[in-house]
Amino acid sequence: MALPWFFRKLFGDTGNNGKIVDDVIPDTVVKTSAQTLETTKQAQARTNIDAVSDSELKTALSELITEYGGTVPTE
């Protein structure tokens, strides 16, 4: 069975195992680069988007697990 045109364009004639064909999306659109921020700038960025740090998240999850009678897993 032939795949519809849209799927052939995105995934190739065989479906490409769900991976988009390399030349469909230009590299300049999807390239990313790692950011390195100083500690103070990381804190400001988290404040800007109302996020928590890793340690705050671990603490909150541990407290929640304990509150409901669970055991906090150890690494």
URGI-V200499 format. One record per residue. RES is the residue in one small letter. NEAR is the number of other ideal C-beta (glycine too) atoms within 8 Angstrom. D_CENTER is the distance of its C-alpha to the mean C-alpha in Angstrom with 1 decimal. Layout:
res=RES near=NEAR d_center=D_CENTER
res=RES near=NEAR d_center=D_CENTER
This chain:
res=m near=2 d_center=34.4
res=a near=4 d_center=33.2
res=l near=8 d_center=29.7
res=p near=6 d_center=29.7
res=w near=5 d_center=29.6
res=f near=6 d_center=26.1
res=f near=9 d_center=24.6
res=r near=11 d_center=26.9
res=k near=7 d_center=25.7
res=l near=8 d_center=21.9
res=f near=12 d_center=22.2
res=g near=7 d_center=25.7
res=d near=4 d_center=28.9
res=t near=5 d_center=27.8
res=g near=8 d_center=24.4
res=n near=9 d_center=22.8
res=n near=4 d_center=21.1
res=g near=5 d_center=18.4
res=k near=6 d_center=17.4
res=i near=8 d_center=18.1
res=v near=10 d_center=21.2
res=d near=4 d_center=20.7
res=d near=3 d_center=23.0
res=v near=7 d_center=21.7
res=i near=6 d_center=19.2
res=p near=5 d_center=20.6
res=d near=6 d_center=18.9
res=t near=5 d_center=19.4
res=v near=6 d_center=17.1
res=v near=7 d_center=13.9
res=k near=6 d_center=14.6
res=t near=4 d_center=12.6
res=s near=4 d_center=14.1
res=a near=4 d_center=13.3
res=q near=4 d_center=14.7
res=t near=3 d_center=17.2
res=l near=7 d_center=18.4
res=e near=5 d_center=21.5
res=t near=6 d_center=21.3
res=t near=6 d_center=23.0
res=k near=8 d_center=20.7
res=q near=10 d_center=17.6
res=a near=9 d_center=19.5
res=q near=8 d_center=20.4
res=a near=10 d_center=16.9
res=r near=11 d_center=16.0
res=t near=7 d_center=19.3
res=n near=6 d_center=18.7
res=i near=6 d_center=15.6
res=d near=5 d_center=17.1
res=a near=6 d_center=14.6
res=v near=6 d_center=15.8
res=s near=9 d_center=15.8
res=d near=5 d_center=15.0
res=s near=6 d_center=18.7
res=e near=8 d_center=19.2
res=l near=9 d_center=16.5
res=k near=8 d_center=18.3
res=t near=8 d_center=21.6
res=a near=9 d_center=20.9
res=l near=9 d_center=19.6
res=s near=9 d_center=22.7
res=e near=8 d_center=25.0
res=l near=8 d_center=23.8
res=i near=10 d_center=24.2
res=t near=9 d_center=27.6
res=e near=6 d_center=28.8
res=y near=6 d_center=28.5
res=g near=4 d_center=30.4
res=g near=6 d_center=27.6
res=t near=4 d_center=27.3
res=v near=8 d_center=24.5
res=p near=4 d_center=23.4
res=t near=3 d_center=24.0
res=e near=2 d_center=22.1
